Amino acid sequence: MRAGDDVDSLDKATKDFVAARPQLFGIAYRVLGSTVEAEDTLQEAWVRWQNADRAKVVEPAAFLATMTTRLAINTAQSARIRREAYVGPWLPEPVDTSMDPQLGAERAEAVELAVLQLLEKLNPVERAAYVLREAFDYPYGRIAEILETSQANTRQLVSRARKHLAAERGERVSRSEHQRLLEVFLSAAQTGDLRALEDLLAADVVSYSDGGGVRGASRVPVVGRSRVAKYLAAFAPRFWPQSRVRRVEANGRPALLVQVDDDAVALLSIDVSADGIDRIMWVMNPAKLSPYVASLAP
């Protein structure tokens, strides 16, 4: 092959990869819940794509999706060990979906922080099967090929994932109601209004603070309406007066970015069902906050 042919081949490989990249990132991010790990996975996929026998590849996008999914599963298996040693509750890394609401998906599924946190409880293969089916609408036969298993087993994997999410998470409210309750919650939290907080919270609400051992966040989840309300009221005088709040979007839902001076100290996201706010997520780890803040439009 002549040098010019090599250049043409690499140019085509680059174009094929760039075209597929949004979907590849969407798959890897949903399986891993980490933008850093997703980017590392795509970097590895790019290296392997350059070294592959591309002349034999009929559908580059399908080939790349298969490779990326398998790499993400491998990364998730090793990440599970690291997360067992994580200091305090682990929350997914937030992403700004305001510019790309679907984040590489045909349907904006499996991207909310609460869903990604729940998916983390599944094994990586179950997670990948669910993501490919629910977010990208892959046929069961195609998913079976990617996961190197049978269609019957693939259906069981997706079914188990759906049942797990349904058991852990009730029906969600509309986006407008979510936005309204977030604003009401902010007001009650800032003033430390115990009664107002209790009225907003579901009986089994859980508050998760992910500081990664760096920030002074609670290292255990706070559980139950009364405990969470008292917890929020107790730190209100110390936390809110020195801060300012910016309305943002994270993972397809309205969220609040809390800043002190010019430093982001927390991304606050809530999950809301018909019973009230049932999950409060404080992403405070600087390693997770910094990439999110950097990605926000000015």
N, C-alpha and C positions, 0 to 999 in steps of 0.2 A: 504494500500500500504506500502511495506517495505521501509526502509531508502535507500537501494540500488536502488530501483525503482525510488525514488524521484531524486536521483543523476543522473541516466540514463536519466530521463525525462528532467531534467534541462540541461544536456549536449546536448541533441538533440535540445532543445529550443535555446540554445546558438549557435549551429552550423547552425540552420535554420536562425537565425537572422543575424549572421555574413555573411552568403552566400547572403542574400538579401540586406545587408546594403548599398553597392554601389548604387543600384537603389533607395533605400529609401532616401538616402542623395540627390541623383540627383533630385528626385521629390520635396523634401522639400526645397532644395536650390532654385530651379527654381520658386516655388510658392512664396517664401519669399524674395529672393534676399539678403539673409543674412546667412553667414556661422554659426554665433552664434545662431541665431534662428533655423536654420536647425538642428544643433547639439542638442539643447534643445528639439526639436520635436522628434528626434530619441531617446533621453533619456526617454522621456515620453512614446514613443511607446514600448521601451524595458521593462519598468516597467509594462505596461499593458499586454504585451505579457507573462511575467512571471506569471501574475495573471489570465490569460485567461484559459478557459477550453480547453486546446490544444488537448485533445483526440477527440474533435468534429471537429477539423480543418483538412480539407482534403488537402488543398494546402496552406502551411504556407506562401510562398512568396506572393500569392494573398491576403491572409488575412492581412499580414503586410503592403502591399502596400495600401490597402483600409484604414486601420487604420491610416497610416502615412499621407495619403492625407487629410483625414478628420481633423486630428490634425493640419496639416499645414494651412488648410482653417480657422480653429478657431483662430490660431495664427495670420494669416494675417488680420483677421477682427479686432483684438485688436491692431495690429501693425499700422493699418491705423490711428488710433487716435493718437498714439505716433508720427507718422511721420508728422502729421499736425502741431505738435509743434516743429518739428526739426528745428534747426537754419540753414538757408540757404538751397540751393538745396540738395536733397537727391539722392545719387547714390548707387547702389548695392555694397555689399562687394565683392572685387575681389577674384578670386581663381586661383591658378596655375594649368592650364590644360595641361602643357607640359608632365607630366607623365601619366595623365589620360585624354586624349583629349575629351572623350565622357562623362566623369563625371557621370558614371552610366547610360548612355542612350544608346539605340540601335542606335540612330542617334544623332549626336552632334548638336541638335537644341535647341533653346531657352536658350542658355547659355551666349551669348555675352552680355556685359555690356549694350549696347544700347537697346537690346531687353528686358532685364530684367527691365530696367528703363521704357520702354514703357508699359510692362506688368503691372507695378505698377498702371497704370491708369485704368486698368480693375478691376472689382470686383473680389474677391478671387475665386469664383466658376468659373467664365469665365477663369481666369488664370489657375486654376487646369485642366479644361477641355482641354484647349489649350496645356498645358504641357504634359498631358497624351497622347494626340493624336499625336502631332507634334514631341515630343522628344522620346516618348516611344512606339509609334505606337500601342496604345491600340485600340481594336475595339470599335465602338460607344456603343455597347450593354454593354460591360464591364465598360466603363466610366459611363454610365447611372446608373449601379448598385452601383458604388463607390459613385457617387454624389446623389444617391437616387432620380433620376428624370427619365423622359422618354427619349427614344432614339431621338425622334424628337426635344425635348428641348436641348439635348446634342449637336446635330448637329447645332442648332442655336447658342449655346454658342461658339462653335469652330469657326463657320462662322463669328460671330461678332468680335472675337479676331483677326482672320485673316484680316478682313477688316480694323480694327483699325491699325494694324501693317503696312498694305499696304499703308494706307493713310498717315501715319506718316514717312514712311521710304521707299525710292526708292530702286531700284535694286543695290545690292552691287558689288564692284569690286573684282577681284581675290585677293587671298592672297599675291601673289608676288607684285601686284600693290599697295595693301594696305601697304606692307612693304616699298616699294619704296617711297610712298608719306609720310609715317611716318618719314623717314630719311630726306627727303627734308623739311618737316615741322619743324623738330628739328633744322636743320641748319638755316632756316629763323627765327625761334623763338629765337634762341640763339643770333643771330646778330641783331635782331630787324628790319629786312629788311621788311619795310611796303609793298613795291610793290610785293615782292616775296610772302608774306603772303596773300595779296589780290588775287594773281593769283591762290593760292592753295584752297582758301575757297569758298564754295558754297554761293550763295547770301543770303540764309536764315540760315546760320550757327549759331549754339548756343554753347557757352562755359559755361560749368557747373563746379563749384568748390565746392567740398564737404569737408568743414573743420569742420563741426559739431559744430561750435562756438568755437572751440579750436584753430585752426590755422587761420592765417590772410588771409583767402580766401574771394573772393567776395561773398556776401550773396544774390545776385540776379544773375540770368543768364544774360550773355552778348549776345545780339542778333544782327545779321546782319554782313555782310562782313566787312564793313568799321569800325564799332565799335569794332568788335573782333580783327581785325588787329591792330588797334590803342591801344587797351587794352594790347595785347601781346607785342607790341613794347615798350610800356611805362614801363612795369615791367622787361623787358629783362636785363637792366644793373644791376638791384638789385638782380635778381633771379639766373641767369645762371652762372656768373663768379665764384661764390663760390661753385658750385655744380658739381657733376659728374653723368654721366648717365649710367645705366646698361640696356642692352637689355634683355627683359624678355618676357614671354607669360602670358597673363591674359584672362581668359574666351574665349579661342580659337582663340585669335587674338594677333599679335605682339603688345607689349606695351613697355613703357619706365619707369624705376624706377629711380627717381631722389633722390640723396642722398647728404647730407651735412655732411662732416666727415663720421662717421659711421651710421648716422641716416637717415632713409628714410623719406623724406618730402612730396613726391607726387608720385602717379602712374598716368602716362599720357597715356590715350587711346583715339583713334580717331575712328570715324565711317565715312566711305567714300562711296559715290555713284558716278555715272557717272558725276554728276555736281560738284564734288569736295568734300572736307572735310565738312560735314554738322553737325557734332557733335564732340565737344572736351570735354573730361571728365577728370577732375583732382580730383582724390581721395586723399584727404589730411588729413582726420580725422585719428588720430593715432589709434583709436580703430578698424578701418577697415584696416589700413595699416599693423599693427603689425602681425596679424595672417597670412596675405599673405606673408610677408617677412620671417616669421618663417617657412613657408611651402616650400620655394624655395630650390632647390638643391644647395649645397655649390658651 
